[in-house]
């Protein structure tokens, strides 16, 4: 049996280019019924309101049958307006990577953690917290390069972890791309 290094504790279950490239219909067919999202740089650029793409995604998810919850380390004035716009439950001031509020999000959706996906853009807060909570996690590339200084430092460390992740799990980068979510919930799909 091959020995795993300590960095593997931070490896995401999957790593894709964008939240908007995830085939959520496939995940629904696999039995998942809830999705927890980080907001900033996962769904929209840092500090931005819900845009048309985010609104269409959440409409598609809800029409598919998914429950959704946003989990953010930001405060109520940032999180609530976004959650209201996309019609989602939310947990603000979540203290990620603490597992407590990941599990609270599952409870709010009325789902066992085994039926929930987590999607986020940071390894050391988003993914590590979900992983420790036992929630299947998908790391996405940040939407926008402009970030707060403390996140810039973490990104340098993330590059090291992701280098070894790619080296040990090269097949993990294959995804089904959803080209666009339209307001009617239809999507164009292509395999990568």
C-alpha positions as CSV (number, residue, x, y, z in Angstrom):
1,X,0.0,0.0,0.0
2,X,1.4,3.4,-1.0
3,X,1.9,5.8,1.9
4,X,0.1,9.1,1.6
5,X,1.9,12.3,2.5
6,X,0.6,14.9,4.9
7,X,-0.5,17.1,2.0
8,X,-3.1,14.6,1.0
9,X,-5.2,15.8,3.9
10,X,-5.8,19.0,1.9
11,X,-6.5,17.3,-1.5
12,X,-10.0,18.0,-2.9
13,X,-12.2,15.2,-3.9
14,X,-12.3,16.9,-7.3
15,X,-10.8,19.9,-8.9
16,X,-12.5,21.7,-11.9
17,X,-12.1,25.0,-13.7
18,X,-15.3,26.6,-12.6
19,X,-18.5,26.2,-10.6
20,X,-20.2,26.7,-13.9
21,X,-18.4,23.7,-15.4
22,X,-19.9,21.2,-13.0
23,X,-22.6,18.9,-14.4
24,X,-25.0,19.0,-11.4
25,X,-27.5,16.8,-13.3
26,X,-24.9,14.0,-13.1
27,X,-24.5,14.6,-9.4
28,X,-28.2,14.4,-8.9
29,X,-28.3,11.1,-10.8
30,X,-25.7,9.8,-8.4
31,X,-28.0,10.5,-5.4
32,X,-26.7,13.9,-4.2
33,X,-29.6,16.2,-3.2
34,X,-27.9,19.3,-1.7
35,X,-25.1,21.7,-2.6
36,X,-23.2,24.0,-0.3
37,X,-21.4,26.9,-1.9
38,X,-18.8,29.4,-0.9
39,X,-19.7,32.8,-2.4
40,X,-16.7,35.0,-3.2
41,X,-14.5,33.8,-6.1
42,X,-16.6,30.6,-6.2
43,X,-19.8,32.1,-7.6
44,X,-18.9,35.7,-8.3
45,X,-15.8,37.9,-8.0
46,X,-15.0,39.0,-4.4
47,X,-17.7,41.3,-3.1
48,X,-19.9,41.2,-6.2
49,X,-23.7,40.7,-6.1
50,X,-25.3,37.7,-7.6
51,X,-25.0,38.0,-11.4
52,X,-27.1,36.5,-14.2
53,X,-25.0,33.4,-14.3
54,X,-25.3,32.7,-10.5
55,X,-29.1,33.4,-10.7
56,X,-29.5,31.0,-13.6
57,X,-27.4,28.3,-11.9
58,X,-29.4,28.4,-8.7
59,X,-32.7,28.4,-10.7
60,X,-31.4,25.3,-12.5
61,X,-30.3,23.6,-9.3
62,X,-33.7,24.2,-7.6
63,X,-35.6,23.0,-10.7
64,X,-33.5,19.9,-10.7
65,X,-34.4,19.2,-7.1
66,X,-31.4,20.3,-5.2
67,X,-31.5,22.1,-1.9
68,X,-28.8,24.8,-1.6
69,X,-27.0,26.6,1.2
70,X,-24.3,29.3,1.1
71,X,-21.6,29.2,3.7
72,X,-19.3,32.2,4.1
73,X,-16.9,33.7,6.5
74,X,-18.3,37.1,5.6
75,X,-20.9,38.9,7.7
76,X,-24.6,39.2,7.3
77,X,-24.6,42.4,5.2
78,X,-22.6,40.5,2.5
79,X,-24.2,37.1,2.7
80,X,-28.0,37.7,3.2
81,X,-28.5,39.9,0.0
82,X,-26.7,37.3,-2.1
83,X,-28.7,34.4,-0.5
84,X,-31.9,36.3,-1.0
85,X,-31.1,36.9,-4.7
86,X,-30.4,33.2,-5.4
87,X,-33.1,32.0,-3.0
88,X,-30.8,29.9,-0.9
89,X,-30.4,29.1,2.8
90,X,-27.1,30.5,4.2
91,X,-24.7,30.5,7.1
92,X,-22.7,33.7,7.6
93,X,-19.6,34.2,9.8
94,X,-19.0,30.5,9.4
95,X,-15.5,30.3,10.8
96,X,-14.3,27.9,8.0
97,X,-12.5,25.6,8.1
98,X,-14.4,24.7,11.4
99,X,-16.7,21.8,10.6
100,X,-19.6,23.0,12.7
101,X,-21.3,25.2,10.1
102,X,-20.8,22.7,7.2
103,X,-22.8,20.3,9.3
104,X,-25.3,23.1,10.2
105,X,-25.8,23.7,6.5
106,X,-26.6,20.0,5.9
107,X,-29.1,20.2,8.8
108,X,-30.7,23.4,7.4
109,X,-31.2,21.6,4.1
110,X,-32.6,18.5,5.9
111,X,-30.0,16.2,4.4
112,X,-27.3,13.8,5.6
113,X,-23.8,14.9,4.7
114,X,-23.4,11.9,2.5
115,X,-26.0,13.4,0.1
116,X,-24.4,16.8,0.0
117,X,-21.7,18.4,-2.3
118,X,-19.5,21.3,-1.3
119,X,-18.1,23.7,-3.9
120,X,-15.4,26.3,-3.0
121,X,-12.3,28.0,-4.3
122,X,-9.9,27.8,-1.3
123,X,-8.1,24.7,-0.1
124,X,-7.3,25.7,3.4
125,X,-10.7,27.1,4.4
126,X,-13.4,25.8,2.0
127,X,-12.2,22.3,1.0
128,X,-10.3,21.4,4.2
129,X,-13.4,22.2,6.3
130,X,-15.7,20.2,4.0
131,X,-13.3,17.3,3.9
132,X,-13.0,17.2,7.7
133,X,-16.8,17.4,8.0
134,X,-17.0,14.3,5.7
135,X,-18.7,16.2,2.8
136,X,-17.7,15.5,-0.8
137,X,-15.9,18.5,-2.0
138,X,-15.1,20.1,-5.3
139,X,-12.4,22.8,-5.6
140,X,-12.9,25.4,-8.3
141,X,-10.4,27.9,-9.7
142,X,-11.0,31.4,-8.4
143,X,-13.2,33.5,-10.7
144,X,-11.1,36.7,-10.4
145,X,-7.4,37.2,-9.7
146,X,-7.9,40.2,-7.4
147,X,-8.0,39.0,-3.8
148,X,-7.3,40.2,-0.3
149,X,-3.7,40.1,0.9
150,X,-4.2,37.2,3.3
151,X,-5.7,35.1,0.5
152,X,-2.8,35.9,-1.8
153,X,-0.4,34.3,0.7
154,X,-2.6,31.2,1.1
155,X,-2.8,30.8,-2.7
156,X,1.0,30.4,-2.8
157,X,0.8,27.5,-0.4
158,X,-2.2,26.1,-2.3
159,X,0.0,25.9,-5.4
160,X,2.3,23.5,-3.6
161,X,-0.5,21.2,-2.5
162,X,-2.1,21.3,-6.0
163,X,1.2,20.4,-7.6
164,X,1.3,17.2,-5.6
165,X,-2.4,16.6,-6.1
166,X,-1.9,16.8,-9.9
167,X,1.1,14.5,-9.7
168,X,-0.8,11.9,-7.6
169,X,-4.2,12.2,-9.1
170,X,-3.9,13.3,-12.8
171,X,-7.3,11.9,-13.9
172,X,-9.1,14.1,-11.3
173,X,-9.0,17.0,-13.8
174,X,-11.5,15.5,-16.3
175,X,-14.9,17.2,-16.1
176,X,-18.1,17.7,-18.0
177,X,-18.4,21.3,-19.0
178,X,-21.7,23.1,-18.9
179,X,-21.3,25.9,-21.4
180,X,-24.1,28.0,-20.0
181,X,-27.1,28.0,-17.7
182,X,-30.0,29.7,-19.3
183,X,-32.9,31.1,-17.4
184,X,-35.1,28.1,-18.5
185,X,-32.7,25.7,-16.8
186,X,-31.4,24.1,-20.0
187,X,-27.7,23.7,-20.5
188,X,-25.4,22.8,-23.3
189,X,-22.9,20.1,-22.4
190,X,-19.7,18.9,-23.9
191,X,-17.1,16.5,-22.6
192,X,-13.5,17.6,-22.0
